[in-house]
Amino acid sequence: MTLPGLALQNCYGKLAWGLVFAALAYAMLPASFQRSRMKVALLAVAAMAVMLLPQQYSPAYWLALAFQWPSGLLAACCLLVLARPWLPAAQAEGSMPATFAAPLALLGALLYLDTFGLIPLGLYYWGFSPMAAPMLALGVAAVCVAAIMLGRARAQHVAVLGAIALFSVLRLPTGNLWDALLDPLLWLWAVASLAYMGWRKVTNKNINKGVSQW
């Protein structure tokens, strides 16, 4: 499997980290800021400009030493967060629904268990395979396209297609399919989203039960 050029990989990584940090900042800012398209656009541009600073002057330089580069899907999900002022209300409600978070959490768990040798299947190396990686990418893309054609698509389906296209055309971020679809930060985001949704469901159920008893 062809690996991406170092310069291209470095440029992608800095821009991707810029999107990640812009999305984090966006989530912590007040609603009045989040609704302003101009302010959100300036936030994203400023974050990426800082990350594009040369060598050790860029925060991305130090982040890459600890976390490597964000996956294409994480960058796309962060872009979805920043795009909320431009998206319809139904699509802007959340960037990590349960139907999206659950497969990511399961895939991440399998890959990490395989990495630690608890289920020795060599799954990570399938992402480099000249046969397995294209077939897996095609299968995932087909599912997303089918969802779009059936009218069941969410913005996340487009994000997955974008990550697969980035991998297929430019082999970013590392030349491994799994690195295009998942990374530790995205996996933690998915697990935390599922935990929060589960906690909220239990809490609401207990509240409704208490109200009915009252």
FENCORQUI-V658315 format. One record per helix or strand of 3 or more residues. SS is the DSSP state (~ for helix, > for strand). FROM is the first residue (numbers start at 1). TO is the last residue. Records with the same first field share a line. If there is no record, write none. Layout:
BEGIN
SS: FROM-TO / FROM-TO
END
This chain:
BEGIN
~: 6-28 / 31-34 / 37-51 / 55-57 / 59-67 / 72-82 / 84-86 / 89-92 / 98-115 / 123-126 / 132-149 / 155-170 / 177-181 / 184-213
END
